[in-house]
Each structure stands twice: as C-alpha cells, then as structure tokens.
Amino acid sequence: MQWYGRIPRLLALLALFLQTFALSACGRSEPEMLHIGVVNLSPRLAAVLDGFKAGMGELGYVEGVNVAYFYDGPAASIAALDDKVQSLLNADVDLIVAISTPAAQAAHRLAQDSDTPVVFGPVTDPVAAGVVASVPHPGGVATGVRLGVESEVERLEWLLQVDEYIQRIYIPYNPDDASAVSSVTAVSAAAAKLGRVVILREAHTDEEIAAAIANVPEDVDAILLPQDSLVAARIDDFAAVAINRQLPLSTPTDEQVERGALISYSFRLHELGAQMARLAGQILQGTSPADLPVETAHFFLTVNLQTAAAINVEIPDIVLQSADRLIR
C-alpha cells in the first residue's frame, strides 16, 4: 500500500488521540466504550469478523481502546442462535454483527423490540430470508451485505465453462438454511434452462452431511456446494471425495478452493467483513439501518490448478484468462 493509502486510517487514529487527550484534559481518562455483539454460525466465516474489526479500525473504532466485542465463538447449531442473540441483547450491546443467514434471521427477529441495530453478511437473499423488506429500503433494524442469487447462477455457468460436458450436478444442502434454499432454487432453475440435471440431497445435521459425502451418486459429473454454513463446515471432506471421484467441485468461497475445491465464483471473507464495517460506521454516526441500502458483495473467480491436475481436467483458456486468482 502507498503511504497516501494510509491517510484515512491515520486521520481516524489522530482524531481518536485528540478525543482521548481532550477528555483527559477535562478530567476524564478515556473515551466511552462501544459494545458490539457478534453472532456467527460457521467457524469457516471467522475471517468475516477479522475483516470487520480491521474495517472498524480504519474508521477509528479500535478494539480495546474504544470498542469491546462480545463474542464467545460460533453457535453449535441453528437452534442455538436465539440464545446467543438474546445474551447480547441482555448485555445491552450497541450493535449486533450477524454472520451467516441463520444468524441474521435470529438477530433480526429478536432485536426488533429493542431497536438494537444489526449489520449482517454474508446473506444470499435477505428479502427471501425475511431480514429486510427490500434491498434499497431495508425498513427495519437490519442492513448488511448480500451475495445475491445472481452470483450463484454465474457460478454454475463458470462450472460449465470448465467442462461443457457436465450434465448431472450433485448439490447437498440444508433446507433449514435460507441462504442454501435461495442458492439451490436459483441454480436449479438456471440448470433446467441450460438442459442440465440437478441431483439434490437434503441434510439437516452434520450426520446427514456425512452421509451425503459418503453417498455421492455414481452417475453425477460434478458437485456444487451452495451458500450453506452446515455444508461449508465439511469442505475438507467434500474436496477429498471430489478428488477421489475425479469430479469438479464448485464452492461459494475462494477459501474453499484453497482447501481443494476446483473452482469458485465468490466473495472474499475479509473484504466482505470490511464492507460490513463501513455500514456499521454509518449506523454508529446516526444513520438508521432502515434507510441504508443493502450492499452486494464483490465477486472473484478462483481456480485451483493443482486440483485440476489431480482430477485430470484441462482448464479452458477463457477460464484461465478470466480468473482473478489461480492457485498453482
């Protein structure tokens, strides 16, 4: 980063220093501490929180100086999210960061009466999930960063660019996860228009996900994982079975491509967290989340050339030239 790229952060830190100095001169030793609660479903989304904290730091909200985060790790299940959110509300936090669609749903539902603002992400379709009234006008206590079902259709199209002979696509998913349902609905409709067949496998629990991994149908040509926190937690196992079966595996994050999937058209966790922080900054400055349009994440095409070699797939030039990142 050039030196002038650091100017916003330096100015924010200078403002914080001057605020602290002024308060000290008035007999007050430190600025008021802001309390931010975090609720998350998947350990695979930890980088979202890292990006959020970094983005907040750029805005002058520095952890341990004028911000304290309330977070005791990912929830064990979707059912456990309500208790997590309620404990944050009981602690009277100033803002809730909800990571994943189920977390956003729980935070939105429980925060209504308290008027505690919620910033969410990543959420595939926050309108379908019931978290906002609309993308341009959320209309409630929550706003955040969406993925959009359009990106899932584009991800399917990139998978077919890798191998135009793919006809039957295996998609395991948790029907209790609204993001997964939105993803599967969009991909299924697009696949039908393209003359492809989607083989769906519902899995509500980790045990059922394990069964979905152990019983990949013999006649499928590829595996596509939807935006699904439960499925994402087993990426290493999905990558292993895909390589063993010589099947292209498409995933919703490039971090999963790093772990052995073939291709993703995806957001980047850290950058999405920083995008959420910019929305949080506006809320903390007085803008109502009801009036802050939901933003769309930025997407990048990533290809793992090591995995391509392992499954004997030759990546077409058009994909290689379009890729934002090649893992060699």
C-alpha positions in Angstrom: 0.0 0.0 0.0 1.3 3.5 -0.9 1.8 5.9 2.0 -1.2 8.0 0.9 -3.4 4.9 1.1 -2.9 5.0 4.8 -4.2 8.6 5.2 -7.8 7.7 6.2 -6.6 5.4 8.9 -4.0 7.9 10.2 -6.6 10.6 10.3 -9.0 8.4 12.2 -6.4 7.4 14.7 -5.3 11.1 15.1 -9.0 12.0 15.8 -9.2 9.3 18.4 -5.9 10.5 20.0 -7.2 14.1 20.1 -10.5 12.9 21.6 -8.7 11.0 24.3 -6.4 14.0 25.0 -9.4 16.3 25.3 -11.2 14.0 27.6 -8.1 13.7 29.8 -7.8 17.5 30.0 -11.4 17.6 31.3 -10.6 15.1 34.0 -12.0 12.0 32.1 -9.4 9.4 31.4 -10.7 7.6 28.3 -13.4 7.7 25.6 -16.7 6.0 26.1 -16.5 2.3 25.2 -18.7 1.0 22.4 -20.0 -2.5 22.8 -20.5 -4.7 19.7 -22.0 -8.2 19.9 -21.2 -10.9 17.4 -23.3 -13.9 16.5 -22.0 -16.5 14.0 -23.0 -19.9 12.8 -19.9 -21.2 11.0 -16.3 -21.3 12.1 -15.4 -21.1 8.4 -16.6 -17.5 8.4 -14.2 -16.3 11.1 -12.4 -14.1 8.5 -15.5 -12.1 8.1 -15.1 -10.9 11.7 -11.4 -10.3 11.2 -12.3 -8.1 8.2 -15.0 -6.3 10.2 -12.6 -5.4 13.0 -10.0 -4.2 10.6 -12.6 -2.1 8.8 -13.8 -0.6 12.1 -10.2 0.2 13.0 -9.8 2.1 9.7 -12.8 4.2 10.9 -11.3 4.9 14.3 -13.1 2.2 16.3 -10.2 0.3 17.8 -10.7 -2.9 19.7 -9.6 -2.5 23.3 -9.4 1.3 23.0 -13.0 2.5 22.3 -14.6 -0.8 21.2 -15.3 -4.1 23.1 -16.5 -7.1 21.2 -18.8 -9.6 22.8 -18.2 -13.0 21.1 -17.8 -16.5 22.5 -17.4 -18.4 19.2 -19.8 -19.9 16.6 -23.1 -21.3 17.7 -23.2 -25.1 17.8 -26.4 -25.2 15.7 -29.1 -23.0 14.2 -31.3 -23.7 17.2 -28.6 -22.3 19.5 -28.5 -18.9 17.7 -31.5 -17.4 19.6 -29.8 -17.8 22.9 -26.6 -16.2 21.6 -28.6 -13.2 20.3 -30.6 -12.9 23.5 -27.5 -12.9 25.6 -26.1 -10.0 23.5 -29.4 -8.1 23.9 -29.3 -8.7 27.7 -25.8 -7.2 27.7 -27.3 -4.1 26.1 -24.8 -4.0 23.2 -24.8 -1.0 20.9 -24.8 -3.1 17.7 -25.0 -6.7 16.6 -22.9 -8.2 13.8 -24.7 -11.2 12.4 -22.5 -13.6 10.3 -24.5 -16.0 8.0 -28.2 -16.1 7.1 -29.4 -18.0 10.1 -27.6 -15.6 12.4 -29.1 -12.6 10.6 -32.6 -14.1 10.9 -32.2 -14.7 14.6 -30.7 -11.2 15.2 -33.4 -9.5 13.2 -36.2 -11.4 14.8 -35.1 -10.8 18.4 -33.7 -7.3 18.1 -36.9 -5.8 16.8 -38.3 -4.8 20.2 -35.0 -3.5 21.5 -34.3 -1.4 18.4 -30.7 -2.7 18.5 -29.2 -2.2 15.0 -28.0 -5.3 13.2 -25.4 -5.5 10.4 -25.4 -8.8 8.6 -23.3 -10.7 6.0 -23.0 -12.8 4.1 -26.6 -13.4 3.3 -27.6 -14.7 -0.1 -31.1 -13.2 -0.3 -32.0 -11.1 2.7 -35.5 -10.4 1.3 -36.4 -14.0 0.9 -34.9 -14.7 4.3 -37.2 -12.2 5.9 -34.4 -10.0 7.2 -35.2 -6.8 5.2 -38.3 -5.5 3.3 -36.2 -4.7 0.2 -32.6 -4.2 -0.9 -32.8 -0.4 -1.4 -35.0 0.2 1.6 -34.4 -2.4 4.4 -37.1 -0.8 6.6 -36.2 -2.4 9.9 -33.3 -2.7 12.4 -31.0 -4.6 10.0 -28.9 -3.9 6.9 -25.8 -5.5 5.5 -24.1 -7.3 2.6 -25.9 -9.7 0.4 -24.5 -12.2 -2.1 -27.5 -12.3 -4.4 -28.8 -15.3 -6.2 -27.4 -13.9 -9.5 -23.9 -14.8 -8.4 -25.0 -18.4 -7.9 -26.2 -18.6 -11.4 -22.9 -17.2 -12.7 -21.1 -19.7 -10.6 -23.0 -22.5 -12.3 -22.1 -21.0 -15.7 -18.4 -20.9 -14.8 -18.5 -24.5 -13.7 -20.0 -25.4 -17.1 -17.3 -23.4 -18.8 -14.7 -25.6 -17.1 -16.3 -28.7 -18.6 -19.2 -28.3 -21.1 -19.9 -32.0 -20.9 -21.2 -31.8 -17.3 -24.8 -32.9 -17.3 -25.7 -34.1 -13.8 -24.7 -31.9 -10.8 -24.9 -33.1 -7.2 -26.0 -30.4 -4.7 -26.2 -31.4 -1.0 -27.8 -28.7 1.2 -29.5 -27.9 4.5 -33.2 -27.0 3.8 -33.3 -25.2 7.2 -30.8 -22.6 5.9 -32.5 -19.8 3.9 -29.3 -19.0 2.0 -28.9 -22.6 1.0 -32.6 -22.7 -0.2 -32.1 -19.5 -2.2 -28.9 -20.8 -3.8 -30.4 -24.2 -4.7 -33.6 -22.6 -6.1 -31.6 -20.2 -8.4 -29.1 -22.9 -9.5 -31.8 -25.5 -10.2 -33.8 -23.0 -12.3 -30.7 -22.0 -14.3 -29.6 -25.6 -14.8 -33.0 -26.6 -16.2 -32.8 -23.7 -18.7 -29.3 -25.0 -19.7 -30.5 -28.5 -20.1 -28.7 -29.9 -17.0 -30.0 -32.1 -14.3 -29.6 -31.2 -10.6 -29.5 -34.0 -8.0 -30.4 -32.6 -4.6 -29.6 -34.2 -1.3 -31.2 -32.7 1.8 -29.1 -32.8 5.0 -30.3 -31.2 8.3 -27.5 -32.3 10.6 -23.8 -33.0 10.5 -24.5 -36.7 10.5 -26.7 -36.3 7.4 -24.0 -34.2 5.7 -21.5 -37.0 6.4 -24.0 -39.4 4.7 -24.3 -37.1 1.7 -20.5 -37.1 1.4 -20.3 -40.9 1.7 -23.0 -41.5 -0.8 -22.2 -39.2 -3.8 -24.3 -40.7 -6.7 -22.2 -42.7 -9.1 -23.7 -41.0 -12.2 -23.0 -37.3 -11.4 -20.5 -35.3 -13.3 -19.8 -32.5 -10.8 -20.5 -31.3 -7.2 -21.7 -27.8 -6.4 -21.9 -26.7 -2.8 -24.5 -23.9 -2.1 -24.2 -21.0 0.3 -24.7 -23.2 3.3 -23.0 -22.9 6.7 -23.5 -26.5 7.6 -22.1 -27.8 4.4 -19.2 -25.4 4.4 -18.0 -26.9 7.7 -17.2 -30.1 5.9 -15.3 -28.6 2.9 -12.2 -30.8 3.5 -14.3 -34.0 3.2 -16.1 -32.7 0.1 -12.8 -31.8 -1.5 -11.3 -35.2 -0.7 -14.3 -37.2 -2.1 -14.4 -35.0 -5.2 -10.7 -35.6 -6.0 -11.1 -39.3 -5.3 -14.0 -39.5 -7.6 -12.4 -37.2 -10.2 -15.3 -34.7 -10.1 -15.1 -30.9 -10.5 -16.2 -29.3 -7.2 -17.6 -25.7 -7.2 -17.8 -23.8 -3.9 -19.0 -20.4 -2.8 -15.7 -19.1 -1.3 -12.2 -19.0 -2.6 -11.0 -20.2 0.9 -12.7 -23.5 0.0 -10.8 -23.6 -3.3 -7.6 -23.2 -1.2 -8.7 -26.3 0.6 -9.0 -28.4 -2.6 -12.2 -27.4 -4.5 -11.6 -26.8 -8.2 -13.4 -23.5 -8.8 -15.4 -20.7 -7.1 -17.0 -17.5 -8.1 -17.1 -15.9 -4.8 -16.8 -13.2 -2.3 -13.8 -12.8 -0.1 -14.5 -13.2 3.6 -12.1 -10.5 4.9 -13.2 -7.9 2.3 -16.9 -8.6 3.0 -16.3 -8.0 6.7 -14.7 -4.7 5.9 -17.7 -3.8 3.7 -20.0 -4.6 6.7 -17.9 -2.3 8.9 -18.5 0.6 6.6 -22.2 0.2 7.0 -21.8 -0.2 10.8 -19.8 3.1 10.8 -22.7 4.9 9.2 -25.1 3.5 11.7 -22.9 4.5 14.6 -22.9 8.0 13.2 -26.6 8.2 13.3 -28.0 6.7 10.1 -30.9 4.3 10.6 -30.3 0.8 9.2 -33.8 1.1 7.8 -32.5 3.8 5.4 -29.2 2.1 4.5 -29.5 0.1 1.3 -28.2 -3.5 1.4 -24.9 -3.7 -0.5 -23.8 -6.5 -2.8 -20.5 -8.3 -2.2 -17.8 -8.1 -4.8 -17.1 -11.4 -6.6 -14.0 -13.1 -7.9 -13.2 -16.2 -10.0 -10.7 -18.5 -8.4 -9.3 -21.8 -9.9 -7.1 -24.4 -8.2 -4.8 -25.7 -10.9 -3.4 -28.3 -8.5 -6.9 -29.8 -8.1 -7.4 -29.6 -11.9 -4.3 -31.7 -12.4 -5.4 -34.2 -9.7 -8.7 -34.8 -11.4 -7.4 -34.7 -15.0 -9.3 -31.6 -16.0 -7.8 -29.2 -18.5 -9.0 -25.7 -17.7 -10.0 -23.8 -20.9 -8.1 -20.7 -21.8 -11.2 -18.5 -21.4 -11.5 -19.5 -17.8 -7.8 -19.0 -17.1 -7.8 -15.6 -18.7 -10.9 -14.6 -16.7 -9.7 -15.8 -13.4 -8.9 -13.3 -10.7 -6.7 -15.9 -8.9 -5.0 -19.1 -9.9 -3.8 -21.4 -7.2 -0.8 -23.3 -8.6 
